[in-house]
Amino acid sequence: MRISSPLVWALAALALAAPAAAQQNASPRPGWAADFTVLSANVLFGGLSAGMVQRARGGSFRDGFARGAAGGAGVYAGKRIAVGRWPGAGLLGREVASVGSSVVWNAGQGRPSFEEVALPVGPVRLYVRPAERRVRARVDAVSLAATVYAVARPELEWDAGRSLSAGAAVFTAPRHAMYLVGNRVSGLAYPGNVYLGTAPHQDPAWFAESFAHERVHNVQADQIFFALGRPLQEALLRGLPGGRALGRWVDLDLSVFAIAGLALAIEEHDDRPWEMEAIELAAP
């Protein structure tokens, strides 16, 4: 598949979703205007990405945009659920958002909106085809590598309860400080993983906000994968020997590295668009 207008792709990627991010500061909820802005950004991102992918495949930009925009609204709804302060909010929100991201993906391919629906759980995605009553599991290679790395680190402790609630592997480092590019942070997120450096008993309110903030980043990672990473993955695997067979069982989210680079390019933490979104959504 030929990807046209790379600049628009880059601008769309900048608008939302970073797979590796951190929370340093919290701010009061700005109000309904900011909520509307976040919703609009998700709708626009879904519409643009699906419209451009379908157009690049020889289809209709209008059809891709319209259905992708609807999927983007679903992603926003999932993010709103994911920041809830109740058990299972992260898991439910991630699944709802992933259904929205699946709509964006299907629209880009010119297929029915719910032909294939992805449901992520930790480092695994379940791809469901309702009409065929078929389910196939694929391992997210980058997420699995991050999980293995975390398990191997003695200062990180796996939190089974919060992992189940978040729909992602959650690790805490209550006795250690965490740093990202030289800056101390209270939490980090990587696709399918959350790392928290503040113990819940030390500051429950701060811990809850930090945890909610990182859950947003996990949803953003899923979102950017289906909008950009998966089209790139399929284009790459088509040209590799055995690539199609590998793609049946493994997701290679290469976009994660490009967007992590953007985080380094935008030096001011709170100036990063994905951080603005996570701060707004996670605020109590």
SULCOR-V513604 format. One record per pair of residues at least 12 apart in sequence whose C-alpha atoms are under 7 Angstrom apart, sorted by the first residue. I is the first residue (numbers start at 1). GAP is how many residues later the second one is. D is the distance in whole Angstrom. If there is no record, write none. Layout:
I_GAP_D, I_GAP_D
This chain:
1_55_7, 1_56_6, 1_234_6, 2_54_6, 3_53_6, 4_52_6, 12_33_6, 14_259_7, 15_258_6, 16_257_6, 16_258_5, 17_200_7, 17_203_4, 17_204_6, 17_206_7, 17_207_6, 17_257_5, 18_199_7, 18_202_6, 18_203_6, 18_241_6, 18_242_7, 18_256_6, 19_170_7, 19_171_5, 19_172_6, 19_198_6, 19_199_7, 19_201_7, 19_202_4, 19_237_6, 19_241_7, 20_169_5, 20_170_5, 20_240_6, 21_167_6, 21_168_6, 21_196_7, 22_163_6, 22_165_5, 22_166_5, 22_167_7, 23_162_6, 23_163_6, 23_164_6, 23_165_7, 23_187_7, 23_190_7, 24_161_5, 24_162_6, 26_253_6, 27_252_7, 27_256_7, 28_255_6, 29_251_6, 29_254_5, 38_239_6, 39_34_7, 39_37_6, 42_30_5, 42_31_6, 42_34_6, 43_26_4, 43_27_7, 43_29_4, 43_30_5, 44_25_6, 45_27_7, 46_22_5, 46_23_5, 46_25_6, 46_26_5, 46_58_6, 47_17_7, 47_18_4, 47_19_6, 47_20_7, 47_21_4, 47_22_4, 48_17_6, 49_178_6, 50_14_5, 50_15_6, 50_18_5, 50_54_6, 50_55_6, 50_57_6, 50_58_4, 51_12_7, 51_13_4, 51_14_4, 51_57_6, 53_55_5, 53_56_7, 54_54_4, 54_55_6, 54_56_6, 59_51_7, 64_43_5, 64_44_5, 64_46_7, 67_37_7, 67_40_6, 68_35_6, 68_36_4, 68_39_6, 71_29_4, 71_30_6, 71_32_5, 71_33_5, 72_28_6, 72_29_7, 72_32_7, 74_22_7, 74_23_6, 74_26_4, 75_21_7, 75_22_4, 75_23_7, 75_25_5, 75_26_6, 76_21_7, 77_20_7, 78_15_4, 78_16_6, 78_18_5, 78_19_4, 79_14_6, 79_18_6, 79_137_6, 79_140_7, 80_201_7, 81_12_5, 82_12_6, 82_133_6, 82_134_7, 83_129_5, 83_132_7, 83_133_7, 83_198_7, 83_199_6, 87_78_5, 88_77_4, 88_78_6, 89_76_6, 89_77_7, 90_75_6, 90_76_4, 90_77_6, 90_125_6, 91_74_6, 91_75_5, 91_76_4, 94_125_6, 95_24_6, 95_25_7, 97_122_7, 98_20_6, 98_21_6, 98_124_7, 99_18_6, 99_19_6, 101_122_6, 101_125_6, 102_14_7, 102_15_5, 102_16_6, 102_124_7, 104_123_7, 105_121_6, 105_122_6, 115_14_6, 115_15_7, 116_12_6, 116_13_5, 117_12_6, 121_46_5, 121_47_6, 122_45_6, 122_46_4, 122_47_6, 122_70_5, 123_16_6, 123_17_5, 123_20_5, 123_21_5, 123_69_5, 124_13_7, 124_14_6, 124_15_5, 124_16_6, 125_12_6, 125_13_5, 125_14_6, 126_12_6, 137_112_7, 138_110_7, 138_111_4, 138_112_5, 138_113_6, 139_110_6, 139_111_5, 139_112_6, 140_110_6, 140_111_5, 140_112_6, 141_109_6, 141_110_6, 141_111_6, 142_110_7, 142_111_7, 143_48_5, 143_49_5, 147_46_7, 155_18_6, 155_21_7, 156_15_6, 156_16_5, 156_17_5, 157_14_5, 157_15_5, 157_16_6, 158_12_6, 158_13_4, 158_14_7, 159_12_6, 159_13_7, 166_49_7, 168_24_5, 168_25_5, 168_26_7, 169_23_6, 169_24_5, 169_25_6, 170_23_6, 170_24_5, 170_25_6, 171_23_6, 171_24_5, 171_25_6, 172_23_6, 172_24_5, 172_25_6, 173_23_6, 173_24_5, 174_23_5, 174_24_6, 174_25_5, 176_21_7, 177_20_6, 178_19_6, 186_12_6, 186_24_7, 187_23_6, 187_27_7, 188_26_6, 189_25_5, 189_28_6, 189_29_6, 190_28_7, 191_27_6, 191_30_6, 192_26_6, 194_20_6, 209_73_6, 209_74_7, 212_70_5, 213_65_5, 213_66_6, 213_69_5, 216_62_6, 217_61_7, 225_28_6, 225_30_7, 228_27_7, 229_24_5, 229_25_6, 229_26_5, 230_23_7, 233_19_6, 233_20_7
